[in-house]
């Protein structure tokens, strides 16, 4: 049984489709946007398992806790939590960014991941098993100019996964994160072809798509990763390699 927060975005929808198509997989999908969540559900394979949905703001622990509780109430357990909700920061140098810009990134990117862990371990410690997968970013391993809140918060998510992995290993709970490179989504819609080409040039394998990332989530959600914890799996088309 898998719960996914941030299921309404491009990556969340792709991960939801991938996991829904795997055998014996039931889902609880959550997002802050009802239309986005509905679109994700509409795109799921017809022959998948059962699907429940719940709107939730990941910065509010009670709402994330309700997602985990729905999983347990409906399916009797929570095997995997994918904490995928996140926000980009405004484009600007540090001295031009406001306190509100920083607080939004901290509240959603870091506290959202913390709330996901807190909610998941309540059920998983009882089971003495479980996998928590956080979405970080290659921005947490490199430096993106004009994106300090995003880089700093994603670096924190990577470290959070490591600390949580150590803290909950004896409970049978694995905690890992995925660090995506740039993949095309709605946020790139207004960029010029020249800007897209410039971003692509920083990735030796070129720009990716959300479909290029789902294998990492599938691995971390499965028993194949039973000896993997505290890891940051980089799927970035070679961006961080140079």
Biotite code that builds the C-alpha atoms (Angstrom):
import biotite.structure as struc

atoms = struc.array([
    struc.Atom([0.000, 0.000, 0.000], chain_id="A", res_id=1, res_name="UNK", atom_name="CA", element="C"),
    struc.Atom([1.540, 3.292, -1.147], chain_id="A", res_id=2, res_name="UNK", atom_name="CA", element="C"),
    struc.Atom([0.659, 6.871, -0.239], chain_id="A", res_id=3, res_name="UNK", atom_name="CA", element="C"),
    struc.Atom([1.914, 9.732, -2.397], chain_id="A", res_id=4, res_name="UNK", atom_name="CA", element="C"),
    struc.Atom([1.811, 13.418, -1.508], chain_id="A", res_id=5, res_name="UNK", atom_name="CA", element="C"),
    struc.Atom([2.258, 15.952, -4.274], chain_id="A", res_id=6, res_name="UNK", atom_name="CA", element="C"),
    struc.Atom([0.585, 13.480, -6.623], chain_id="A", res_id=7, res_name="UNK", atom_name="CA", element="C"),
    struc.Atom([-0.938, 16.211, -8.784], chain_id="A", res_id=8, res_name="UNK", atom_name="CA", element="C"),
    struc.Atom([2.254, 17.553, -10.350], chain_id="A", res_id=9, res_name="UNK", atom_name="CA", element="C"),
    struc.Atom([4.012, 16.257, -13.447], chain_id="A", res_id=10, res_name="UNK", atom_name="CA", element="C"),
    struc.Atom([6.399, 14.065, -11.458], chain_id="A", res_id=11, res_name="UNK", atom_name="CA", element="C"),
    struc.Atom([3.759, 13.023, -8.936], chain_id="A", res_id=12, res_name="UNK", atom_name="CA", element="C"),
    struc.Atom([1.437, 11.935, -11.731], chain_id="A", res_id=13, res_name="UNK", atom_name="CA", element="C"),
    struc.Atom([4.191, 9.957, -13.454], chain_id="A", res_id=14, res_name="UNK", atom_name="CA", element="C"),
    struc.Atom([5.185, 8.204, -10.222], chain_id="A", res_id=15, res_name="UNK", atom_name="CA", element="C"),
    struc.Atom([1.526, 7.456, -9.482], chain_id="A", res_id=16, res_name="UNK", atom_name="CA", element="C"),
    struc.Atom([1.055, 5.896, -12.933], chain_id="A", res_id=17, res_name="UNK", atom_name="CA", element="C"),
    struc.Atom([4.194, 3.805, -12.566], chain_id="A", res_id=18, res_name="UNK", atom_name="CA", element="C"),
    struc.Atom([3.335, 2.459, -9.125], chain_id="A", res_id=19, res_name="UNK", atom_name="CA", element="C"),
    struc.Atom([-0.354, 1.952, -9.925], chain_id="A", res_id=20, res_name="UNK", atom_name="CA", element="C"),
    struc.Atom([0.675, -0.322, -12.794], chain_id="A", res_id=21, res_name="UNK", atom_name="CA", element="C"),
    struc.Atom([2.719, -2.609, -10.567], chain_id="A", res_id=22, res_name="UNK", atom_name="CA", element="C"),
    struc.Atom([1.177, -5.801, -9.165], chain_id="A", res_id=23, res_name="UNK", atom_name="CA", element="C"),
    struc.Atom([-0.891, -5.749, -5.987], chain_id="A", res_id=24, res_name="UNK", atom_name="CA", element="C"),
    struc.Atom([-0.509, -2.025, -5.412], chain_id="A", res_id=25, res_name="UNK", atom_name="CA", element="C"),
    struc.Atom([-3.202, 0.120, -3.815], chain_id="A", res_id=26, res_name="UNK", atom_name="CA", element="C"),
    struc.Atom([-2.739, 3.878, -3.604], chain_id="A", res_id=27, res_name="UNK", atom_name="CA", element="C"),
    struc.Atom([-3.722, 6.864, -1.521], chain_id="A", res_id=28, res_name="UNK", atom_name="CA", element="C"),
    struc.Atom([-2.998, 9.962, -3.601], chain_id="A", res_id=29, res_name="UNK", atom_name="CA", element="C"),
    struc.Atom([-2.865, 13.454, -2.163], chain_id="A", res_id=30, res_name="UNK", atom_name="CA", element="C"),
    struc.Atom([-2.292, 16.967, -3.435], chain_id="A", res_id=31, res_name="UNK", atom_name="CA", element="C"),
    struc.Atom([-3.246, 20.509, -2.496], chain_id="A", res_id=32, res_name="UNK", atom_name="CA", element="C"),
    struc.Atom([-5.008, 21.003, -5.852], chain_id="A", res_id=33, res_name="UNK", atom_name="CA", element="C"),
    struc.Atom([-8.260, 19.135, -6.508], chain_id="A", res_id=34, res_name="UNK", atom_name="CA", element="C"),
    struc.Atom([-8.137, 19.563, -10.335], chain_id="A", res_id=35, res_name="UNK", atom_name="CA", element="C"),
    struc.Atom([-4.520, 18.359, -10.488], chain_id="A", res_id=36, res_name="UNK", atom_name="CA", element="C"),
    struc.Atom([-5.300, 15.362, -8.298], chain_id="A", res_id=37, res_name="UNK", atom_name="CA", element="C"),
    struc.Atom([-8.311, 14.488, -10.436], chain_id="A", res_id=38, res_name="UNK", atom_name="CA", element="C"),
    struc.Atom([-6.160, 14.663, -13.575], chain_id="A", res_id=39, res_name="UNK", atom_name="CA", element="C"),
    struc.Atom([-3.651, 12.257, -12.038], chain_id="A", res_id=40, res_name="UNK", atom_name="CA", element="C"),
    struc.Atom([-6.386, 9.779, -11.135], chain_id="A", res_id=41, res_name="UNK", atom_name="CA", element="C"),
    struc.Atom([-7.824, 10.011, -14.655], chain_id="A", res_id=42, res_name="UNK", atom_name="CA", element="C"),
    struc.Atom([-4.414, 9.067, -16.046], chain_id="A", res_id=43, res_name="UNK", atom_name="CA", element="C"),
    struc.Atom([-3.991, 5.895, -14.004], chain_id="A", res_id=44, res_name="UNK", atom_name="CA", element="C"),
    struc.Atom([-4.141, 2.491, -15.706], chain_id="A", res_id=45, res_name="UNK", atom_name="CA", element="C"),
    struc.Atom([-7.560, 0.844, -15.667], chain_id="A", res_id=46, res_name="UNK", atom_name="CA", element="C"),
    struc.Atom([-6.221, -2.474, -14.397], chain_id="A", res_id=47, res_name="UNK", atom_name="CA", element="C"),
    struc.Atom([-4.469, -1.070, -11.315], chain_id="A", res_id=48, res_name="UNK", atom_name="CA", element="C"),
    struc.Atom([-5.378, -1.538, -7.676], chain_id="A", res_id=49, res_name="UNK", atom_name="CA", element="C"),
    struc.Atom([-7.728, 0.517, -5.542], chain_id="A", res_id=50, res_name="UNK", atom_name="CA", element="C"),
    struc.Atom([-7.200, 4.271, -5.317], chain_id="A", res_id=51, res_name="UNK", atom_name="CA", element="C"),
    struc.Atom([-8.245, 6.704, -2.610], chain_id="A", res_id=52, res_name="UNK", atom_name="CA", element="C"),
    struc.Atom([-7.645, 10.457, -2.707], chain_id="A", res_id=53, res_name="UNK", atom_name="CA", element="C"),
    struc.Atom([-7.401, 13.193, -0.096], chain_id="A", res_id=54, res_name="UNK", atom_name="CA", element="C"),
    struc.Atom([-6.586, 16.871, -0.418], chain_id="A", res_id=55, res_name="UNK", atom_name="CA", element="C"),
    struc.Atom([-3.751, 17.940, 1.875], chain_id="A", res_id=56, res_name="UNK", atom_name="CA", element="C"),
    struc.Atom([-1.331, 20.787, 2.423], chain_id="A", res_id=57, res_name="UNK", atom_name="CA", element="C"),
    struc.Atom([1.971, 19.135, 3.351], chain_id="A", res_id=58, res_name="UNK", atom_name="CA", element="C"),
    struc.Atom([3.006, 22.066, 5.532], chain_id="A", res_id=59, res_name="UNK", atom_name="CA", element="C"),
    struc.Atom([0.169, 21.144, 7.926], chain_id="A", res_id=60, res_name="UNK", atom_name="CA", element="C"),
    struc.Atom([1.040, 18.011, 9.900], chain_id="A", res_id=61, res_name="UNK", atom_name="CA", element="C"),
    struc.Atom([-2.589, 17.187, 10.717], chain_id="A", res_id=62, res_name="UNK", atom_name="CA", element="C"),
    struc.Atom([-3.433, 17.054, 7.024], chain_id="A", res_id=63, res_name="UNK", atom_name="CA", element="C"),
    struc.Atom([-0.483, 14.796, 6.196], chain_id="A", res_id=64, res_name="UNK", atom_name="CA", element="C"),
    struc.Atom([-1.318, 12.618, 9.170], chain_id="A", res_id=65, res_name="UNK", atom_name="CA", element="C"),
    struc.Atom([-4.828, 12.247, 7.745], chain_id="A", res_id=66, res_name="UNK", atom_name="CA", element="C"),
    struc.Atom([-3.327, 10.848, 4.523], chain_id="A", res_id=67, res_name="UNK", atom_name="CA", element="C"),
    struc.Atom([-1.429, 8.163, 6.454], chain_id="A", res_id=68, res_name="UNK", atom_name="CA", element="C"),
    struc.Atom([-4.466, 7.408, 8.584], chain_id="A", res_id=69, res_name="UNK", atom_name="CA", element="C"),
    struc.Atom([-6.630, 6.997, 5.488], chain_id="A", res_id=70, res_name="UNK", atom_name="CA", element="C"),
    struc.Atom([-4.161, 4.428, 4.157], chain_id="A", res_id=71, res_name="UNK", atom_name="CA", element="C"),
    struc.Atom([-4.304, 2.417, 7.368], chain_id="A", res_id=72, res_name="UNK", atom_name="CA", element="C"),
    struc.Atom([-8.087, 2.709, 7.730], chain_id="A", res_id=73, res_name="UNK", atom_name="CA", element="C"),
    struc.Atom([-8.776, 1.765, 4.114], chain_id="A", res_id=74, res_name="UNK", atom_name="CA", element="C"),
    struc.Atom([-6.059, -0.827, 3.472], chain_id="A", res_id=75, res_name="UNK", atom_name="CA", element="C"),
    struc.Atom([-4.878, -1.893, 6.918], chain_id="A", res_id=76, res_name="UNK", atom_name="CA", element="C"),
    struc.Atom([-1.266, -0.747, 6.552], chain_id="A", res_id=77, res_name="UNK", atom_name="CA", element="C"),
    struc.Atom([1.126, 1.767, 5.002], chain_id="A", res_id=78, res_name="UNK", atom_name="CA", element="C"),
    struc.Atom([4.049, 0.162, 3.215], chain_id="A", res_id=79, res_name="UNK", atom_name="CA", element="C"),
    struc.Atom([5.454, 3.150, 1.327], chain_id="A", res_id=80, res_name="UNK", atom_name="CA", element="C"),
    struc.Atom([5.172, 6.910, 1.588], chain_id="A", res_id=81, res_name="UNK", atom_name="CA", element="C"),
    struc.Atom([6.398, 9.021, -1.314], chain_id="A", res_id=82, res_name="UNK", atom_name="CA", element="C"),
    struc.Atom([6.780, 12.612, -0.110], chain_id="A", res_id=83, res_name="UNK", atom_name="CA", element="C"),
    struc.Atom([6.852, 14.502, -3.381], chain_id="A", res_id=84, res_name="UNK", atom_name="CA", element="C"),
    struc.Atom([5.287, 17.933, -2.809], chain_id="A", res_id=85, res_name="UNK", atom_name="CA", element="C"),
    struc.Atom([7.634, 20.869, -3.328], chain_id="A", res_id=86, res_name="UNK", atom_name="CA", element="C"),
    struc.Atom([7.930, 24.414, -4.612], chain_id="A", res_id=87, res_name="UNK", atom_name="CA", element="C"),
    struc.Atom([10.491, 26.356, -6.583], chain_id="A", res_id=88, res_name="UNK", atom_name="CA", element="C"),
    struc.Atom([11.818, 29.609, -5.183], chain_id="A", res_id=89, res_name="UNK", atom_name="CA", element="C"),
    struc.Atom([11.559, 32.947, -7.011], chain_id="A", res_id=90, res_name="UNK", atom_name="CA", element="C"),
    struc.Atom([14.401, 33.759, -9.383], chain_id="A", res_id=91, res_name="UNK", atom_name="CA", element="C"),
    struc.Atom([16.680, 36.194, -7.557], chain_id="A", res_id=92, res_name="UNK", atom_name="CA", element="C"),
    struc.Atom([19.949, 36.654, -5.742], chain_id="A", res_id=93, res_name="UNK", atom_name="CA", element="C"),
    struc.Atom([19.911, 36.162, -1.983], chain_id="A", res_id=94, res_name="UNK", atom_name="CA", element="C"),
    struc.Atom([19.753, 39.869, -1.118], chain_id="A", res_id=95, res_name="UNK", atom_name="CA", element="C"),
    struc.Atom([16.693, 40.310, -3.351], chain_id="A", res_id=96, res_name="UNK", atom_name="CA", element="C"),
    struc.Atom([14.677, 37.461, -1.845], chain_id="A", res_id=97, res_name="UNK", atom_name="CA", element="C"),
    struc.Atom([12.184, 38.183, 0.915], chain_id="A", res_id=98, res_name="UNK", atom_name="CA", element="C"),
    struc.Atom([11.656, 36.458, 4.225], chain_id="A", res_id=99, res_name="UNK", atom_name="CA", element="C"),
    struc.Atom([8.359, 35.189, 2.812], chain_id="A", res_id=100, res_name="UNK", atom_name="CA", element="C"),
    struc.Atom([10.210, 33.591, -0.130], chain_id="A", res_id=101, res_name="UNK", atom_name="CA", element="C"),
    struc.Atom([12.413, 31.683, 2.307], chain_id="A", res_id=102, res_name="UNK", atom_name="CA", element="C"),
    struc.Atom([9.588, 30.757, 4.657], chain_id="A", res_id=103, res_name="UNK", atom_name="CA", element="C"),
    struc.Atom([7.493, 29.285, 1.829], chain_id="A", res_id=104, res_name="UNK", atom_name="CA", element="C"),
    struc.Atom([10.381, 27.080, 0.686], chain_id="A", res_id=105, res_name="UNK", atom_name="CA", element="C"),
    struc.Atom([11.146, 26.005, 4.249], chain_id="A", res_id=106, res_name="UNK", atom_name="CA", element="C"),
    struc.Atom([7.499, 25.315, 5.048], chain_id="A", res_id=107, res_name="UNK", atom_name="CA", element="C"),
    struc.Atom([6.789, 23.159, 2.007], chain_id="A", res_id=108, res_name="UNK", atom_name="CA", element="C"),
    struc.Atom([10.108, 21.646, 0.954], chain_id="A", res_id=109, res_name="UNK", atom_name="CA", element="C"),
    struc.Atom([11.529, 20.851, 4.392], chain_id="A", res_id=110, res_name="UNK", atom_name="CA", element="C"),
    struc.Atom([8.614, 20.834, 6.821], chain_id="A", res_id=111, res_name="UNK", atom_name="CA", element="C"),
    struc.Atom([6.527, 18.973, 4.239], chain_id="A", res_id=112, res_name="UNK", atom_name="CA", element="C"),
    struc.Atom([9.117, 16.189, 4.191], chain_id="A", res_id=113, res_name="UNK", atom_name="CA", element="C"),
    struc.Atom([9.359, 16.203, 7.983], chain_id="A", res_id=114, res_name="UNK", atom_name="CA", element="C"),
    struc.Atom([5.580, 15.942, 8.264], chain_id="A", res_id=115, res_name="UNK", atom_name="CA", element="C"),
    struc.Atom([5.599, 13.037, 5.830], chain_id="A", res_id=116, res_name="UNK", atom_name="CA", element="C"),
    struc.Atom([8.142, 11.168, 7.927], chain_id="A", res_id=117, res_name="UNK", atom_name="CA", element="C"),
    struc.Atom([6.297, 11.888, 11.168], chain_id="A", res_id=118, res_name="UNK", atom_name="CA", element="C"),
    struc.Atom([3.001, 10.672, 9.722], chain_id="A", res_id=119, res_name="UNK", atom_name="CA", element="C"),
    struc.Atom([4.452, 7.568, 8.096], chain_id="A", res_id=120, res_name="UNK", atom_name="CA", element="C"),
    struc.Atom([6.518, 6.246, 10.989], chain_id="A", res_id=121, res_name="UNK", atom_name="CA", element="C"),
    struc.Atom([3.467, 6.131, 13.235], chain_id="A", res_id=122, res_name="UNK", atom_name="CA", element="C"),
    struc.Atom([2.037, 3.342, 11.092], chain_id="A", res_id=123, res_name="UNK", atom_name="CA", element="C"),
    struc.Atom([5.316, 1.801, 9.966], chain_id="A", res_id=124, res_name="UNK", atom_name="CA", element="C"),
    struc.Atom([6.787, 1.368, 13.447], chain_id="A", res_id=125, res_name="UNK", atom_name="CA", element="C"),
    struc.Atom([3.778, -0.751, 14.370], chain_id="A", res_id=126, res_name="UNK", atom_name="CA", element="C"),
    struc.Atom([4.388, -2.897, 11.290], chain_id="A", res_id=127, res_name="UNK", atom_name="CA", element="C"),
    struc.Atom([8.174, -2.925, 11.837], chain_id="A", res_id=128, res_name="UNK", atom_name="CA", element="C"),
    struc.Atom([8.555, -2.268, 8.118], chain_id="A", res_id=129, res_name="UNK", atom_name="CA", element="C"),
    struc.Atom([8.198, 0.442, 5.537], chain_id="A", res_id=130, res_name="UNK", atom_name="CA", element="C"),
    struc.Atom([9.898, 2.636, 2.964], chain_id="A", res_id=131, res_name="UNK", atom_name="CA", element="C"),
    struc.Atom([9.841, 6.440, 2.904], chain_id="A", res_id=132, res_name="UNK", atom_name="CA", element="C"),
    struc.Atom([10.924, 8.139, -0.307], chain_id="A", res_id=133, res_name="UNK", atom_name="CA", element="C"),
    struc.Atom([11.559, 11.889, -0.320], chain_id="A", res_id=134, res_name="UNK", atom_name="CA", element="C"),
    struc.Atom([11.919, 13.993, -3.449], chain_id="A", res_id=135, res_name="UNK", atom_name="CA", element="C"),
    struc.Atom([15.049, 16.119, -3.199], chain_id="A", res_id=136, res_name="UNK", atom_name="CA", element="C"),
    struc.Atom([16.882, 17.565, -6.225], chain_id="A", res_id=137, res_name="UNK", atom_name="CA", element="C"),
    struc.Atom([20.259, 17.728, -7.873], chain_id="A", res_id=138, res_name="UNK", atom_name="CA", element="C"),
    struc.Atom([20.001, 21.366, -6.753], chain_id="A", res_id=139, res_name="UNK", atom_name="CA", element="C"),
    struc.Atom([20.669, 20.063, -3.257], chain_id="A", res_id=140, res_name="UNK", atom_name="CA", element="C"),
    struc.Atom([24.042, 18.730, -4.436], chain_id="A", res_id=141, res_name="UNK", atom_name="CA", element="C"),
    struc.Atom([25.093, 21.603, -6.698], chain_id="A", res_id=142, res_name="UNK", atom_name="CA", element="C"),
    struc.Atom([24.739, 25.385, -6.723], chain_id="A", res_id=143, res_name="UNK", atom_name="CA", element="C"),
    struc.Atom([22.032, 27.032, -8.813], chain_id="A", res_id=144, res_name="UNK", atom_name="CA", element="C"),
    struc.Atom([22.496, 30.777, -9.021], chain_id="A", res_id=145, res_name="UNK", atom_name="CA", element="C"),
    struc.Atom([19.391, 32.824, -8.199], chain_id="A", res_id=146, res_name="UNK", atom_name="CA", element="C"),
    struc.Atom([17.716, 29.832, -6.472], chain_id="A", res_id=147, res_name="UNK", atom_name="CA", element="C"),
    struc.Atom([19.145, 29.816, -2.934], chain_id="A", res_id=148, res_name="UNK", atom_name="CA", element="C"),
    struc.Atom([15.953, 28.823, -1.054], chain_id="A", res_id=149, res_name="UNK", atom_name="CA", element="C"),
    struc.Atom([15.347, 25.889, -3.391], chain_id="A", res_id=150, res_name="UNK", atom_name="CA", element="C"),
    struc.Atom([18.960, 24.682, -3.252], chain_id="A", res_id=151, res_name="UNK", atom_name="CA", element="C"),
    struc.Atom([19.216, 25.057, 0.512], chain_id="A", res_id=152, res_name="UNK", atom_name="CA", element="C"),
    struc.Atom([15.943, 23.301, 1.252], chain_id="A", res_id=153, res_name="UNK", atom_name="CA", element="C"),
    struc.Atom([16.653, 20.432, -1.119], chain_id="A", res_id=154, res_name="UNK", atom_name="CA", element="C"),
    struc.Atom([20.082, 19.959, 0.471], chain_id="A", res_id=155, res_name="UNK", atom_name="CA", element="C"),
    struc.Atom([18.267, 19.783, 3.793], chain_id="A", res_id=156, res_name="UNK", atom_name="CA", element="C"),
    struc.Atom([15.942, 17.090, 2.432], chain_id="A", res_id=157, res_name="UNK", atom_name="CA", element="C"),
    struc.Atom([18.957, 14.968, 1.490], chain_id="A", res_id=158, res_name="UNK", atom_name="CA", element="C"),
    struc.Atom([20.387, 15.299, 4.994], chain_id="A", res_id=159, res_name="UNK", atom_name="CA", element="C"),
    struc.Atom([16.951, 14.680, 6.527], chain_id="A", res_id=160, res_name="UNK", atom_name="CA", element="C"),
    struc.Atom([16.742, 11.361, 4.690], chain_id="A", res_id=161, res_name="UNK", atom_name="CA", element="C"),
    struc.Atom([20.117, 10.332, 6.090], chain_id="A", res_id=162, res_name="UNK", atom_name="CA", element="C"),
    struc.Atom([19.220, 11.226, 9.677], chain_id="A", res_id=163, res_name="UNK", atom_name="CA", element="C"),
    struc.Atom([15.813, 9.553, 9.458], chain_id="A", res_id=164, res_name="UNK", atom_name="CA", element="C"),
    struc.Atom([17.414, 6.439, 7.947], chain_id="A", res_id=165, res_name="UNK", atom_name="CA", element="C"),
    struc.Atom([19.667, 6.113, 10.988], chain_id="A", res_id=166, res_name="UNK", atom_name="CA", element="C"),
    struc.Atom([16.919, 6.883, 13.477], chain_id="A", res_id=167, res_name="UNK", atom_name="CA", element="C"),
    struc.Atom([14.382, 4.383, 12.137], chain_id="A", res_id=168, res_name="UNK", atom_name="CA", element="C"),
    struc.Atom([16.527, 1.512, 10.867], chain_id="A", res_id=169, res_name="UNK", atom_name="CA", element="C"),
    struc.Atom([15.829, -0.535, 14.004], chain_id="A", res_id=170, res_name="UNK", atom_name="CA", element="C"),
    struc.Atom([12.111, -0.110, 13.317], chain_id="A", res_id=171, res_name="UNK", atom_name="CA", element="C"),
    struc.Atom([12.556, -1.751, 9.923], chain_id="A", res_id=172, res_name="UNK", atom_name="CA", element="C"),
    struc.Atom([11.924, 1.544, 8.123], chain_id="A", res_id=173, res_name="UNK", atom_name="CA", element="C"),
    struc.Atom([14.078, 2.644, 5.188], chain_id="A", res_id=174, res_name="UNK", atom_name="CA", element="C"),
    struc.Atom([14.356, 6.326, 4.250], chain_id="A", res_id=175, res_name="UNK", atom_name="CA", element="C"),
    struc.Atom([15.867, 7.479, 0.961], chain_id="A", res_id=176, res_name="UNK", atom_name="CA", element="C"),
    struc.Atom([15.536, 10.337, -1.475], chain_id="A", res_id=177, res_name="UNK", atom_name="CA", element="C"),
    struc.Atom([15.596, 10.855, -5.228], chain_id="A", res_id=178, res_name="UNK", atom_name="CA", element="C"),
    struc.Atom([17.533, 13.796, -6.676], chain_id="A", res_id=179, res_name="UNK", atom_name="CA", element="C"),
    struc.Atom([16.086, 14.649, -10.098], chain_id="A", res_id=180, res_name="UNK", atom_name="CA", element="C"),
    struc.Atom([17.802, 16.823, -12.643], chain_id="A", res_id=181, res_name="UNK", atom_name="CA", element="C"),
    struc.Atom([15.775, 19.151, -14.838], chain_id="A", res_id=182, res_name="UNK", atom_name="CA", element="C"),
    struc.Atom([12.803, 17.581, -16.571], chain_id="A", res_id=183, res_name="UNK", atom_name="CA", element="C"),
    struc.Atom([10.323, 19.446, -18.721], chain_id="A", res_id=184, res_name="UNK", atom_name="CA", element="C"),
    struc.Atom([7.107, 20.476, -16.995], chain_id="A", res_id=185, res_name="UNK", atom_name="CA", element="C"),
    struc.Atom([4.606, 23.315, -16.894], chain_id="A", res_id=186, res_name="UNK", atom_name="CA", element="C"),
    struc.Atom([7.097, 25.646, -15.202], chain_id="A", res_id=187, res_name="UNK", atom_name="CA", element="C"),
    struc.Atom([9.122, 25.708, -18.430], chain_id="A", res_id=188, res_name="UNK", atom_name="CA", element="C"),
    struc.Atom([6.171, 26.635, -20.642], chain_id="A", res_id=189, res_name="UNK", atom_name="CA", element="C"),
    struc.Atom([7.081, 30.332, -20.837], chain_id="A", res_id=190, res_name="UNK", atom_name="CA", element="C"),
    struc.Atom([10.780, 29.820, -21.510], chain_id="A", res_id=191, res_name="UNK", atom_name="CA", element="C"),
    struc.Atom([12.207, 30.568, -24.932], chain_id="A", res_id=192, res_name="UNK", atom_name="CA", element="C"),
    struc.Atom([13.740, 27.775, -27.030], chain_id="A", res_id=193, res_name="UNK", atom_name="CA", element="C"),
    struc.Atom([17.137, 29.394, -26.369], chain_id="A", res_id=194, res_name="UNK", atom_name="CA", element="C"),
    struc.Atom([16.617, 29.167, -22.613], chain_id="A", res_id=195, res_name="UNK", atom_name="CA", element="C"),
    struc.Atom([15.556, 25.530, -22.874], chain_id="A", res_id=196, res_name="UNK", atom_name="CA", element="C"),
    struc.Atom([18.645, 24.782, -24.968], chain_id="A", res_id=197, res_name="UNK", atom_name="CA", element="C"),
    struc.Atom([20.867, 26.465, -22.359], chain_id="A", res_id=198, res_name="UNK", atom_name="CA", element="C"),
    struc.Atom([19.402, 24.285, -19.596], chain_id="A", res_id=199, res_name="UNK", atom_name="CA", element="C"),
    struc.Atom([19.712, 21.170, -21.730], chain_id="A", res_id=200, res_name="UNK", atom_name="CA", element="C"),
    struc.Atom([23.366, 21.916, -22.436], chain_id="A", res_id=201, res_name="UNK", atom_name="CA", element="C"),
    struc.Atom([24.130, 21.502, -18.718], chain_id="A", res_id=202, res_name="UNK", atom_name="CA", element="C"),
    struc.Atom([22.862, 17.907, -18.850], chain_id="A", res_id=203, res_name="UNK", atom_name="CA", element="C"),
    struc.Atom([25.222, 15.594, -20.790], chain_id="A", res_id=204, res_name="UNK", atom_name="CA", element="C"),
    struc.Atom([22.300, 13.328, -21.678], chain_id="A", res_id=205, res_name="UNK", atom_name="CA", element="C"),
    struc.Atom([20.023, 16.277, -22.414], chain_id="A", res_id=206, res_name="UNK", atom_name="CA", element="C"),
    struc.Atom([16.811, 17.222, -20.683], chain_id="A", res_id=207, res_name="UNK", atom_name="CA", element="C"),
    struc.Atom([14.760, 14.425, -19.217], chain_id="A", res_id=208, res_name="UNK", atom_name="CA", element="C"),
    struc.Atom([11.089, 13.827, -18.644], chain_id="A", res_id=209, res_name="UNK", atom_name="CA", element="C"),
    struc.Atom([9.228, 12.698, -15.553], chain_id="A", res_id=210, res_name="UNK", atom_name="CA", element="C"),
    struc.Atom([9.075, 9.234, -17.122], chain_id="A", res_id=211, res_name="UNK", atom_name="CA", element="C"),
    struc.Atom([12.871, 9.034, -16.867], chain_id="A", res_id=212, res_name="UNK", atom_name="CA", element="C"),
    struc.Atom([12.651, 9.360, -13.085], chain_id="A", res_id=213, res_name="UNK", atom_name="CA", element="C"),
    struc.Atom([9.988, 6.854, -12.108], chain_id="A", res_id=214, res_name="UNK", atom_name="CA", element="C"),
    struc.Atom([12.310, 3.852, -12.076], chain_id="A", res_id=215, res_name="UNK", atom_name="CA", element="C"),
    struc.Atom([14.140, 5.231, -9.044], chain_id="A", res_id=216, res_name="UNK", atom_name="CA", element="C"),
    struc.Atom([10.891, 5.570, -7.118], chain_id="A", res_id=217, res_name="UNK", atom_name="CA", element="C"),
    struc.Atom([9.806, 2.101, -8.159], chain_id="A", res_id=218, res_name="UNK", atom_name="CA", element="C"),
    struc.Atom([13.093, 0.663, -6.920], chain_id="A", res_id=219, res_name="UNK", atom_name="CA", element="C"),
    struc.Atom([12.953, 2.434, -3.559], chain_id="A", res_id=220, res_name="UNK", atom_name="CA", element="C"),
    struc.Atom([9.336, 1.401, -3.053], chain_id="A", res_id=221, res_name="UNK", atom_name="CA", element="C"),
    struc.Atom([10.088, -2.254, -3.735], chain_id="A", res_id=222, res_name="UNK", atom_name="CA", element="C"),
    struc.Atom([11.736, -5.078, -1.830], chain_id="A", res_id=223, res_name="UNK", atom_name="CA", element="C"),
    struc.Atom([14.630, -4.856, -4.294], chain_id="A", res_id=224, res_name="UNK", atom_name="CA", element="C"),
    struc.Atom([15.894, -1.909, -2.217], chain_id="A", res_id=225, res_name="UNK", atom_name="CA", element="C"),
    struc.Atom([15.580, -3.739, 1.103], chain_id="A", res_id=226, res_name="UNK", atom_name="CA", element="C"),
    struc.Atom([19.274, -3.045, 1.900], chain_id="A", res_id=227, res_name="UNK", atom_name="CA", element="C"),
    struc.Atom([19.205, 0.570, 0.729], chain_id="A", res_id=228, res_name="UNK", atom_name="CA", element="C"),
    struc.Atom([18.666, 3.358, 3.234], chain_id="A", res_id=229, res_name="UNK", atom_name="CA", element="C"),
    struc.Atom([20.022, 6.862, 3.743], chain_id="A", res_id=230, res_name="UNK", atom_name="CA", element="C"),
    struc.Atom([20.781, 7.129, 0.036], chain_id="A", res_id=231, res_name="UNK", atom_name="CA", element="C"),
    struc.Atom([20.319, 10.003, -2.379], chain_id="A", res_id=232, res_name="UNK", atom_name="CA", element="C"),
    struc.Atom([19.716, 8.461, -5.784], chain_id="A", res_id=233, res_name="UNK", atom_name="CA", element="C"),
    struc.Atom([20.700, 10.952, -8.476], chain_id="A", res_id=234, res_name="UNK", atom_name="CA", element="C"),
    struc.Atom([18.775, 10.794, -11.755], chain_id="A", res_id=235, res_name="UNK", atom_name="CA", element="C"),
    struc.Atom([19.945, 13.919, -13.550], chain_id="A", res_id=236, res_name="UNK", atom_name="CA", element="C"),
    struc.Atom([21.158, 13.131, -17.067], chain_id="A", res_id=237, res_name="UNK", atom_name="CA", element="C"),
    struc.Atom([24.709, 13.674, -15.848], chain_id="A", res_id=238, res_name="UNK", atom_name="CA", element="C"),
    struc.Atom([24.164, 17.235, -14.581], chain_id="A", res_id=239, res_name="UNK", atom_name="CA", element="C"),
    struc.Atom([26.153, 16.695, -11.382], chain_id="A", res_id=240, res_name="UNK", atom_name="CA", element="C"),
    struc.Atom([28.910, 14.651, -13.015], chain_id="A", res_id=241, res_name="UNK", atom_name="CA", element="C"),
    struc.Atom([31.299, 17.413, -14.270], chain_id="A", res_id=242, res_name="UNK", atom_name="CA", element="C"),
])
